[in-house]
Amino acid sequence: MSDAVIGHVQVVAAHDGDAELIVTLVFENGGQSLVTLDEFATRTLMESTGSQQPESLAGSSWRHVRDALAASSSRYLKE
């Protein structure tokens, strides 16, 4: 996969009222994908990038989003 980056971030309300992020990933060929991150993934993303505000995520690698989604999903795995 190419080195896609976060192009835009939007804070939205989930069905339960918690804040979520909709992240637009921008690819080298101009393509875009929308990814929704739950509250846990959002916190993980913010911590991994050292960002204080969602707007400052622009330009960060898509790999941070991938890792945040993996962390969010794995918290439900039983050992």
Secondary structure per residue as TSV (DSSP state, phi and psi in degrees):
chain	resnum	aa	ss	phi	psi
A	1	M	-	360.0	144.4
A	2	S	-	-70.2	171.9
A	3	D	-	-83.8	78.6
A	4	A	-	-70.9	154.7
A	5	V	E	-130.4	161.4
A	6	I	E	-73.5	122.5
A	7	G	E	-99.0	-34.4
A	8	H	E	-154.1	148.5
A	9	V	E	-133.2	135.4
A	10	Q	E	-128.4	129.7
A	11	V	E	-86.1	128.6
A	12	V	E	-133.5	164.8
A	13	A	E	-96.2	132.1
A	14	A	-	-78.0	173.0
A	15	H	T	-61.4	-25.4
A	16	D	T	-94.2	3.9
A	17	G	S	93.0	-10.2
A	18	D	-	-72.1	152.6
A	19	A	E	-78.5	138.4
A	20	E	E	-129.6	167.1
A	21	L	E	-115.0	140.1
A	22	I	E	-107.5	117.2
A	23	V	E	-106.2	130.0
A	24	T	E	-96.9	117.2
A	25	L	E	-91.8	133.3
A	26	V	E	-114.2	126.2
A	27	F	-	-96.6	161.2
A	28	E	T	-57.3	-31.3
A	29	N	T	-85.3	5.1
A	30	G	S	94.6	-10.1
A	31	G	-	-67.4	156.6
A	32	Q	E	-134.9	148.3
A	33	S	E	-135.3	140.9
A	34	L	E	-98.6	134.5
A	35	V	E	-129.6	129.2
A	36	T	E	-98.6	130.4
A	37	L	E	-115.4	129.2
A	38	D	-	-72.0	179.4
A	39	E	H	-60.4	-41.1
A	40	F	H	-64.8	-47.2
A	41	A	H	-64.0	-36.6
A	42	T	H	-62.9	-46.4
A	43	R	H	-60.2	-43.2
A	44	T	H	-62.4	-43.9
A	45	L	H	-62.0	-45.8
A	46	M	H	-62.3	-42.3
A	47	E	H	-66.7	-43.4
A	48	S	H	-68.4	-26.2
A	49	T	H	-96.8	-9.4
A	50	G	T	72.0	22.4
A	51	S	-	-87.5	141.0
A	52	Q	S	-97.3	-26.8
A	53	Q	S	-127.7	142.3
A	54	P	G	-55.2	-36.0
A	55	E	G	-61.2	-27.3
A	56	S	G	-78.3	-2.5
A	57	L	G	-74.8	-20.0
A	58	A	T	-55.5	131.7
A	59	G	T	94.7	-12.0
A	60	S	-	-72.7	151.9
A	61	S	B	-65.8	147.4
A	62	W	H	-62.4	-21.3
A	63	R	H	-62.2	-31.1
A	64	H	H	-64.8	-38.9
A	65	V	H	-66.1	-46.8
A	66	R	H	-55.6	-47.5
A	67	D	H	-66.6	-36.5
A	68	A	H	-66.5	-40.3
A	69	L	H	-66.0	-40.5
A	70	A	H	-63.4	-42.4
A	71	A	H	-64.0	-41.3
A	72	S	H	-64.6	-43.3
A	73	S	H	-68.0	-41.6
A	74	S	H	-71.0	-15.4
A	75	R	T	-67.8	-14.5
A	76	Y	T	-94.6	-7.6
A	77	L	-	-70.0	140.0
A	78	K	-	-94.1	140.0
A	79	E	-	-92.4	360.0
